[in-house]
Amino acid sequence: MQHYRHYGTSCPPEPCPAPVEEEVYAEEEVYGEEAESLIQEEAEPMVKQTDGKTAVESKNGKRSERGGGGGEGGGEEEEGGGGGGTGTKYSMFTWFVVLALLGVWSSVAVVYFEVVDYDSVIARAKEFPMNLSDVLQGKLTAYDTDGDGDFDVEDAKVLLGLKAADRPPEERADSSPSSVHHEDGNDEAAVPPLVEDVFVPEDHTETIDTTGVLLEERPPEESPESGRYLTSSKFSQQSEVGAENRSEPVEPQPQSDSPKEARGDLHTHTAPPSGKPAEEKLKEKAKTKKPKLLNKFDKTIKVEIDAAEKLRKKGKLEEALRAFESLVEQNPQSPRARYGRAQVEDDLAEKLRSNDMLQKAINSYREAAELPDATSDLLRAALKRRAERQQFLGRIRGSLATLEKMVQIFPDDISLRNEMGVAHLLLGDNKGASRVFGEVLAVAPSNGFAKVHYGFILKSENKIAESIPYLKDGIESGEPGTDDGRFYFHLGDALQRVGDESAYRWYELGHKRGHFASVWQRSLYNVDGLKAQPWWTAKETGYTDLVRTLERNWKTIRDEALAMMDQKTGSFVPEEENLRERGEWGQYTLWQQGKKVGNACQGVPKTCSLLEKHSEATGCRRGQIKFSVMHPGTHVWPHTGPTNCRLRMHLGLVVPKHGCKIRCTDQTREWEEGRVLIFDDSFEHEVWQEAGSYRLIFIVDVWHPELTGPQRHGLSAI
């Protein structure tokens, strides 16, 4: 049972002093006086006749009245007296609900006295011009059984079973759908003083729905506006429950340490506090406020605009386009007509998959925004959509220019500055992005979006230790745009590089939020459902012919590679992915993203000829074919490849006897000359070269064997 609580000092389970009620209803001074006299009357240890009722002592020494009508109306104390039947036995809970609804004084009475006669209580309650029942009348329509719009004596009799309902419970429930949950807060506005001062007994009250069935209230659903952090996949959503109680790392969306307590708080008041919830509701209302797209002139042609817009929303795009074009022709000064035309062109571009039509939409959005009397909301909507569609077409510089214009018009909008920073990143302009996000953090130091992107930039600049607090704080903020696998990836990697073991807890959280297939397998560009294991055999891959070709011709391949190394032509270039902790590591690439690299094969013609017939390798647009030379003293940080769509083969060419090893997950192996190792580089792997001379291997990436032909053809290159 959820316990009720209230603000202020609670009263013990006995009548509260009358002055408390006088504070609530100061104008009704008679309330406290009459209540006091009534309680004194109840305490008199004698029998009286009161309006045809007989008052007798109950077994606890307190009085109870029962009806004195004919027949067998007396009965035992537990049997409610009534017009002549034996009566029905009712639970204390039922009496409590009825009497509590009818007035504060009766709520106290039912706790203090063991049994209180119903009719006497009602009669006395009706003597008061105002009581709790009056205040709560608008909230009791759930119990209105006779359809008169309130809770009164007749309704109470039906609830107690003394009278049949005038209409079925289903009708009652339907007639008052808002009786249980009051989300608007208007009805509760007058109740807070009562909540603070009136005793509400714990352990005696349960939530009751309109059908009389005991229910447990559900916590309100969270929304993006409330700060609830939103995930990017269903796997993320399912994992939130498992990650709730983790203390480190902190969940991106802060939650109560005690979920039960948090739920209990929802049941502790009958009215919301006047502070934060009201502000949140106002913010939520503001966010959902319909934008004002019509200026004064547009309002004069609103009927025509609405008709054209209706066609668009119904999917009749060709008709809608003709309608909006006609409006633009007749009213060239109408921003709304031009904006509507842009929206239809945008929709048609999606439908027809036409870049030309999309470019028309981009131009129309600009035209709408350039009209001098466009409303602020239309200006923002048109430019924002224009920037998005420019990015979609790959015109990042144009998108950046649009965003810069928006920032000039709306300088206080932090989100626009953040989007401008992202545009700089898409251009590869880390310096420009760093400047923009730095400016955001100067005016909004707690902005999680700016923090996580600023940390990302610091990490890319190899400022490992500096990047960690920005990445961590940004993710923990739970702000939209911060729940991205790349940020978990780079935060974990940064922590690993400084020797912080909490890296794997962040990887685990990233896995639970749906960004990684597992703690070990952390690639970000994946196809679901592919077999996942760190090490493979040639038979398991199905590429036995390729493996056989490599192993039979390993010396030929080795000799061509050594010849290229001896020429000192610069064919072997240093590794550029910032994967080394120390040492020297050079690579000579033949195929990249399924295409030959320049004239690289001219230096190793036999090697390339051997591979030409194996399209699983040369056609792998998510892989490479390259030589790799690593010199003594080199250590490669633990890392993962970008995709689970490939497997990686290592053919040993020149391998020192001791000191060269590779770890994939928790298994470590060594190369052998003339033999192929196969592993899935989407799993974490790490390399040590601690021998006395260089190590040379040939790397061949192949498509994952479970990918179909159409899948391989449709995947983008990496």
Salt bridges, closest charged atoms under 4 A:
GLU41 OE1 - ARG124 NH2 3.81
GLU42 OE2 - ARG124 NH1 2.19
GLU44 OE1 - LYS48 NZ 2.79
GLU78 OE2 - LYS59 NZ 3.98
GLU114 OE2 - LYS59 NZ 3.38
ASP119 OD2 - LYS53 NZ 3.16
ASP144 OD2 - ARG167 NH2 3.69
GLU154 OE1 - LYS163 NZ 2.57
ASP187 OD2 - HIS182 ND1 3.23
GLU188 OE2 - LYS139 NZ 3.88
ASP203 OD1 - HIS3 NE2 2.69
GLU216 OE2 - ARG263 NH2 2.51
GLU217 OE1 - HIS267 ND1 3.62
GLU240 OE1 - ARG228 NH2 3.42
GLU240 OE2 - ARG513 NH2 3.47
GLU248 OE2 - ARG505 NH2 3.42
GLU251 OE1 - ARG513 NH1 3.17
ASP265 OD1 - ARG5 NH2 3.22
GLU280 OE2 - LYS276 NZ 3.95
ASP306 OD2 - LYS302 NZ 2.65
GLU309 OE2 - ARG312 NH2 2.68
GLU309 OE1 - ARG336 NH2 3.37
GLU318 OE2 - LYS351 NZ 3.73
ASP346 OD2 - ARG385 NE 2.74
ASP346 OD1 - ARG389 NE 3.13
ASP347 OD2 - ARG312 NH1 2.86
GLU350 OE2 - ARG389 NH2 2.67
GLU367 OE1 - ARG338 NH1 3.03
GLU367 OE1 - ARG341 NH2 2.63
GLU370 OE2 - ARG366 NE 3.56
GLU388 OE1 - ARG385 NH1 3.28
ASP413 OD2 - ARG380 NH1 2.37
GLU419 OE2 - LYS384 NZ 2.45
ASP429 OD2 - HIS424 ND1 2.91
GLU439 OE1 - ARG417 NH1 3.95
GLU439 OE2 - ARG435 NH1 3.63
GLU461 OE1 - LYS463 NZ 3.51
ASP473 OD2 - LYS451 NZ 3.42
ASP483 OD1 - ARG513 NE 3.54
ASP483 OD1 - HIS515 NE2 2.72
ASP484 OD2 - ARG486 NH2 2.76
ASP493 OD2 - LYS459 NZ 2.70
ASP493 OD2 - ARG497 NE 3.07
GLU508 OE2 - ARG246 NH1 3.69
GLU508 OE2 - LYS512 NZ 3.48
ASP545 OD1 - ARG548 NH1 2.90
GLU551 OE2 - ARG675 NE 3.61
ASP559 OD1 - ARG558 NE 3.22
GLU575 OE1 - ARG580 NE 3.08
GLU581 OE1 - ARG582 NH1 3.03
GLU581 OE1 - HIS635 ND1 2.56
GLU612 OE2 - LYS596 NZ 2.69
GLU616 OE2 - HIS614 ND1 3.47
ASP681 OD2 - ARG646 NH2 2.62
ASP681 OD2 - ARG648 NH1 3.97
GLU684 OE1 - ARG522 NH2 2.94
GLU684 OE2 - ARG663 NH2 2.88
GLU686 OE2 - HIS635 NE2 2.64
GLU686 OE1 - ARG663 NH2 2.93
ASP701 OD2 - ARG646 NH1 3.88
ASP701 OD1 - ARG648 NE 2.66
